[in-house]
Each structure stands twice: as C-alpha cells, then as structure tokens.
Amino acid sequence: MSEFAWRNFDLYNPTPEHKMIRETVRAFVESEVEPQALEHDRREKFNLSLFRKLGELGLLGITVPEEYGGTGQDALAAVIVHEEISASDPGFCLAYLAHSMLFVNNLAVNGNEDQKKKFLPGVCSGELVGCMAMSEPAVGTDVLGLESTANLQGSEYIINGRKMWITNGCLDDEGTPADLVWLYARTGEKNGKPQLSTFLIEKGFPGYEVGQKIKDKTGMRASNTAELVFTNCRAPKHALVGHEGASVHHMMRNLEIERVTLAAMSLGIARRSLEAMNRYAQERSAFGKSLSHFGQIQRHIAESYAEYKACRAYVYETARRMDLNSGGNRLDSDGVKLITTTLAKNIADRAIQVLGGYGYVGEYVVERLWRDAKLLEIGGGTLEAHQKNITRDLAKSPGAILD
Ligand SMILES: Cc1cc2nc3c(=O)[nH]c(=O)nc-3n(C[C@H](O)[C@H](O)[C@H](O)COP(=O)(O)OP(=O)(O)OC[C@H]3O[C@@H](n4cnc5c(N)ncnc54)[C@H](O)[C@@H]3O)c2cc1C
C-alpha cells in the first residue's frame, strides 16, 4: 500500500462491495420503496410483498453466512442498508430490522446447527417472517423482571405469558401471526436470580396466538405491532436455543448490531430531513430573499449538517470495529443509539420548522420522519437505559475514553 493510500479510504463505502450494496439499495428505494411510503403510513399497512423483494435482493440475510442462504456481509453493510431504506420509509425499515437483525441475525449467531439449517434459508429468502419478543405489558427496560414462563414437562415446554409491542408480531389486519418468534421466557431461578431462556416458536404451535393488534401509533405506522399471547403453548424441547438460562448471553451477542442498525435508521431520517430543509430554504422566498439568507434558518441547516456528519462518523466507526459474533462493544453501541436517535428527531423537527406549514403535511415527508424518529428513542433500549449503561461501562473501563 502506498504511503497515501489511506486517503482514498471511504469511511462510508470502504469496499467496492459496500459501494455496490448502497447503490443497489438506493435504486430499489427510489423505484419501489418511496412511491408507497406515504400511503402505507396513512393506512397503517405493512407492505409484505415489498418486504419479500428484499429477500430477492439478498438483504434479509445480509449478515448470515452464505451456506445458510445469506449474503455473508458485515455490520457496515447492515448499517448501509438500514440508512438507505430509512431515509425513505422508517416504518418499513423497522419491520426489516425486526426481521433481519432481531430475528435472523440472532438465530445466525446464537442458534444451533439444526436450528440454523432448518430456519435460516426461509427467513433469508423472505418466505418466512420472524420477530423478537422480549417486552411484556408490565416489563420493558427491566428485562430480568419478565414474567412469561416456560416449564419443561416431559418432552415439551409449556409456555405462558403475554408479549407486548412486537414488531412483525402480526403480518396483516386479519392478525396472521409471524411465522417464527424469537421468544424470551423465565425457566426458573438460580442463586436468587431469574433464569431467562430463549425459544424458537413456530406459527401453529398450539397455544400461540396474536392478541391485540396495536393501532394508532404516533409513527412507524408502516410496520405492524402486536401483542402475542401464549396460553399453555406447547413447544418441543428442541425449540430451546442453547441451554436454559442462556438468554442474557444471547441478548448481549445481538445487542450491538441491533443498536447500531437502529442508529443507522436515525441517520437515514436525519439525512433526508436535512436534504429537505436545505432544498426548501433555497427555493422558498420571504421578504424578497430566499429563506437561506436568514440567520435563524442558516442555524437550523448548519447545525443539522455538522451534527449529522459527526454522528455518521461515530456510527460507521463503531460498525467498522464490530465483530458480529462477539457483540462485546456495548459502550459504543449504546453511545451511537443515544446520540443519533435524538439527532434524527431534532433534525426532523428543524426541517418542519424551516418548511413552515408545508412541513406539517404528509406530501413534504418531514412530518412522517419526525413521527417515526421518536420511536427510536424508546425501542431497542430507551435513552435512559443507554445513559445508565454508558455511565456504568465508563466507571468500569475509564480507559475507553482514551481509545
Ligand atoms: C413501535 C414499537 C415497536 C417495538 N418493537 C418491539 C419488538 O419488536 N420486540 C420487543 O421485545 N419490544 C419491542 N418494543 C418495546 C420497546 O423495546 C419498549 O417499549 C422499551 O424497551 C421500553 O420499555 P417500556 O415501554 O416497558 O417502558 P419502561 O421500561 O416501563 O420505561 C418507562 C420509562 O421509565 C424509564 N426507566 C425505566 N427504568 C429506568 C431506570 N432504571 N432508570 C431510569 N429510567 C428508567 C424508561 O427509560 C422510560 O422512560 C417496541 C415498542 C414500540 C413502541
């Protein structure tokens, strides 16, 4: 490598493959995602046929090794895909993330050989849709307090409990359940601590059904959210992932990619909002000048640009260092989600302000982005949870500040 070769290094498209993935997804988004986004938001509809096309493009198993039907890409590739889709339709992108990161990647890194061989090809192609069920009506952040139970009786686990807020929990308004659920339930206690275990629940297991379909969400309306109900649900012993009590390990291994891709979704929202306000400020005149001549508008645009660029570099640098199989960097995956989610909400808010009344209606996109952005400060870990984790991690490893 020549002395100055690093100067050609592109942080955002480091390899020709990454560049190609971005171009492919961008073209797909322009031709297929963008035209349906507003309508699906308004009608609160998940576009399942469009989702299955992501399988044809190899995006549903983006991080899964090729031998199981995936594309074998890294965390950076996953970030690129989420950033590009979310710049158009964050709601649709959330359904994609719930499937490809919360279910598919989880299975790829934590499942056993039989489970991977049985389910990964179907979820990578889009034939099967997956979801991840951790939250419950009374338990969110305090995950160790979850109340759903799974008790081994003979050759089956008997599962009881309710799961709340599950993205892809149902696939349509008729309440068709997801084909597969990555489920966390309590299997007892050890040393006074709850033992959480992970199960692969298949559509058709007796006692598994969709409860309430959650409607009238503020944003992310192009994704379905549902309550799942387990009433003496019978799951064969081999539905257990790993061993009893392994859930915390599973969560830790997948958490990093979940948070970094949620941050990438925020980047997409921020970028699109910034583009919209920049363009509008040039085109719209007031008092005989374009809006871009006014200092207060300049502040909205300039601060948004600089903050967006700083966050983008942090997200890409964190993804670049990520090892999909270890999930060890909680500090920065919390860090990028903490900062970019609020960034996206703030930039979308400024964009509405710059667009004035036009910003407040659907045609100009930013109101939808603003509504969608808020969820990212809650789902996949609240801001307060990230603040707690970061402070704890820095107390344990103060040297991380110098890294
Ligand atoms: C649209 C949508 C989609 C979702 N998709 C999924 C999904 O696919 N799968 C899934 O399992 N879940 C999903 N969730 C659930 C989401 O992850 C939870 O809402 C989130 O983890 C917060 O849990 P909670 O709502 O129970 O709030 P709580 O945990 O009850 O928190 C309420 C408030 O208290 C704060 N708080 C709690 N504990 C502390 C503390 N120790 N210190 C300081 N503040 C604290 C929180 O930060 C928050 O501000 C989704 C939620 C929504 C709205």
The ligand as an SDF file (V2000), in Angstrom:
LIG
                    3D

 53 58  0  0  0  0  0  0  0  0999 V2000
  -43.4710    0.6480   17.9290 C   0  0  0  0  0  0  0  0  0  0  0  0
  -42.7580   -0.2250   18.9040 C   0  0  0  0  0  0  0  0  0  0  0  0
  -42.1140   -1.3690   18.4640 C   0  0  0  0  0  0  0  0  0  0  0  0
  -41.4830   -2.2280   19.3690 C   0  0  0  0  0  0  0  0  0  0  0  0
  -40.9430   -3.4070   18.9330 N   0  0  0  0  0  0  0  0  0  0  0  0
  -40.5260   -4.3260   19.8530 C   0  0  0  0  0  0  0  0  0  0  0  0
  -40.1380   -5.6370   19.4380 C   0  0  0  0  0  0  0  0  0  0  0  0
  -40.1340   -5.9780   18.2460 O   0  0  0  0  0  0  0  0  0  0  0  0
  -39.7900   -6.5400   20.4030 N   0  0  0  0  0  0  0  0  0  0  0  0
  -39.7860   -6.2170   21.7340 C   0  0  0  0  0  0  0  0  0  0  0  0
  -39.4690   -7.0750   22.5500 O   0  0  0  0  0  0  0  0  0  0  0  0
  -40.1190   -4.9630   22.1400 N   0  0  0  0  0  0  0  0  0  0  0  0
  -40.4990   -4.0260   21.2380 C   0  0  0  0  0  0  0  0  0  0  0  0
  -40.8610   -2.7630   21.6490 N   0  0  0  0  0  0  0  0  0  0  0  0
  -40.8150   -2.4480   23.0740 C   0  0  0  0  0  0  0  0  0  0  0  0
  -39.6920   -1.4750   23.4360 C   0  0  0  0  0  0  0  0  0  0  0  0
  -38.4470   -2.1100   23.3110 O   0  0  0  0  0  0  0  0  0  0  0  0
  -40.0070   -0.9690   24.8570 C   0  0  0  0  0  0  0  0  0  0  0  0
  -41.1050   -0.0800   24.7290 O   0  0  0  0  0  0  0  0  0  0  0  0
  -38.8320   -0.3100   25.5040 C   0  0  0  0  0  0  0  0  0  0  0  0
  -37.8300   -1.2550   25.7890 O   0  0  0  0  0  0  0  0  0  0  0  0
  -39.2270    0.3970   26.7970 C   0  0  0  0  0  0  0  0  0  0  0  0
  -39.9760   -0.4460   27.6300 O   0  0  0  0  0  0  0  0  0  0  0  0
  -41.3820    0.0490   28.2280 P   0  0  0  0  0  0  0  0  0  0  0  0
  -42.1660    0.6320   27.1350 O   0  0  0  0  0  0  0  0  0  0  0  0
  -41.9420   -1.0510   29.0060 O   0  0  0  0  0  0  0  0  0  0  0  0
  -41.0070    1.2400   29.1920 O   0  0  0  0  0  0  0  0  0  0  0  0
  -40.4430    1.1120   30.6960 P   0  0  0  0  0  0  0  0  0  0  0  0
  -39.3080    0.1830   30.7570 O   0  0  0  0  0  0  0  0  0  0  0  0
  -41.5860    0.9000   31.6080 O   0  0  0  0  0  0  0  0  0  0  0  0
  -39.8930    2.5890   30.8980 O   0  0  0  0  0  0  0  0  0  0  0  0
  -40.7350    3.7460   31.0760 C   0  0  0  0  0  0  0  0  0  0  0  0
  -39.8010    4.9350   31.3070 C   0  0  0  0  0  0  0  0  0  0  0  0
  -39.0510    4.7130   32.5230 O   0  0  0  0  0  0  0  0  0  0  0  0
  -37.6690    4.7950   32.2330 C   0  0  0  0  0  0  0  0  0  0  0  0
  -36.9200    3.8740   33.0690 N   0  0  0  0  0  0  0  0  0  0  0  0
  -37.1310    2.5510   33.2700 C   0  0  0  0  0  0  0  0  0  0  0  0
  -36.1830    2.0350   34.0730 N   0  0  0  0  0  0  0  0  0  0  0  0
  -35.3440    3.0620   34.3830 C   0  0  0  0  0  0  0  0  0  0  0  0
  -34.1580    3.1910   35.1760 C   0  0  0  0  0  0  0  0  0  0  0  0
  -33.6090    2.1390   35.8110 N   0  0  0  0  0  0  0  0  0  0  0  0
  -33.5750    4.4040   35.2510 N   0  0  0  0  0  0  0  0  0  0  0  0
  -34.1070    5.4760   34.6110 C   0  0  0  0  0  0  0  0  0  0  0  0
  -35.2240    5.4250   33.8710 N   0  0  0  0  0  0  0  0  0  0  0  0
  -35.8170    4.2290   33.7470 C   0  0  0  0  0  0  0  0  0  0  0  0
  -37.5490    4.4320   30.7640 C   0  0  0  0  0  0  0  0  0  0  0  0
  -36.3420    4.8910   30.2050 O   0  0  0  0  0  0  0  0  0  0  0  0
  -38.7780    5.1350   30.1970 C   0  0  0  0  0  0  0  0  0  0  0  0
  -38.5190    6.4940   30.0440 O   0  0  0  0  0  0  0  0  0  0  0  0
  -41.4450   -1.8750   20.7440 C   0  0  0  0  0  0  0  0  0  0  0  0
  -42.0580   -0.6880   21.1880 C   0  0  0  0  0  0  0  0  0  0  0  0
  -42.7210    0.1170   20.2960 C   0  0  0  0  0  0  0  0  0  0  0  0
  -43.4070    1.3570   20.8270 C   0  0  0  0  0  0  0  0  0  0  0  0
  1  2  1  0
  2  3  1  0
  2 52  2  0
  3  4  2  0
  4  5  1  0
  4 50  1  0
  5  6  2  0
  6  7  1  0
  6 13  1  0
  7  8  2  0
  7  9  1  0
  9 10  1  0
 10 11  2  0
 10 12  1  0
 12 13  2  0
 13 14  1  0
 14 15  1  0
 14 50  1  0
 15 16  1  0
 16 17  1  0
 16 18  1  0
 18 19  1  0
 18 20  1  0
 20 21  1  0
 20 22  1  0
 22 23  1  0
 23 24  1  0
 24 25  2  0
 24 26  1  0
 24 27  1  0
 27 28  1  0
 28 29  2  0
 28 30  1  0
 28 31  1  0
 31 32  1  0
 32 33  1  0
 33 34  1  0
 33 48  1  0
 34 35  1  0
 35 36  1  0
 35 46  1  0
 36 37  1  0
 36 45  1  0
 37 38  2  0
 38 39  1  0
 39 40  1  0
 39 45  2  0
 40 41  1  0
 40 42  2  0
 42 43  1  0
 43 44  2  0
 44 45  1  0
 46 47  1  0
 46 48  1  0
 48 49  1  0
 50 51  2  0
 51 52  1  0
 52 53  1  0
M  END
$$$$
